[in-house]
Amino acid sequence: MLIASDGESTPQATPECVISAIEFLEESLSEKVILLDFGGDILEEYERYCSYSGQPRVRDRFFVELTRRQADVSKVRKVEITPTWDGSYEEVPADLRDFDPSDHKFIASAVADGFRSPIINCVDSDWSHAGDKLGAEGISVIELCPECLKKSIVRQ
């Protein structure tokens, strides 16, 4: 989601997808409650792709605002996720342990939140490929750019 919003790092993202990502990030800051973990693993992941400058990219501004608001319970809900020795989390169901390890924090957070919060995706086809497994575990994924996933899947 964050990466697709700049339109440069994800060549499969159409201009419409980039706009959808930007609009979703902006809407998230103004109207939604964002799910984070108490340990800071999600923010740490975002930090890998964002700058504290907040400029010039939308994802940087989102990251800075989210960092500033992380203690505001009207904007952010935090859950406890439990790291394991192998780099995963106790909350990740056994059937999803083979999923991209860097995404385990998002799965664990969705589970820890009682499956109330969907995972939002733009162009990462892993989420689409694992849709049945995720659904069987009660985890919902909103695909903002399904047309871009198809392009990504075809290229593999």
C-alpha positions, 0 to 999 in steps of 0.5 A, a space after each residue: 500500500 505505502 509503496 504503491 502510493 508513489 507510483 515509481 517503485 511498483 511498475 505494475 501499479 496503474 495510475 488509477 491504482 496509485 490514486 486509489 492508494 493515495 486516497 486510501 492513505 489520506 482517508 485513513 489519516 482523516 477517517 479511519 482507526 489504524 491498527 498497530 502493534 505495541 512492539 512497534 514492528 509495523 511502524 518499523 516496517 513502514 520506516 524501511 520505505 518512508 522518510 521522517 521528512 514527510 515530503 515529498 511523497 504521500 507515504 512519507 507524510 502518512 508515516 510521519 502523521 501516523 508516528 505522531 498520532 500513535 498514542 491517540 486512541 481515537 486514531 490508532 488501535 494497538 494490539 499485542 503480538 508475540 514474536 517467536 524465536 524463528 522471526 514469526 509471531 505466536 498469533 500467525 496460524 500454522 497454515 500461514 507460516 509459509 507466508 512471506 515472513 516480512 508480512 507475518 506482523 500484519 497477519 499477527 496483528 489482524 488475529 490479535 485484533 479479533 479479526 476486526 481489521 482487514 489487511 489492505 493491499 495494492 499490488 503484492 500478489 502474495 495476499 491474493 495467492 493466499 486468499 483462501 488460506 487467509 479467509 479460512 483463518 478469518 483474515 480479510 484482505 481488501 485488494 485496492 488494485 486487483 487489476 494490478 495483481 493480475 499483471 503481477 501474477 502473469 509475470 511470475 
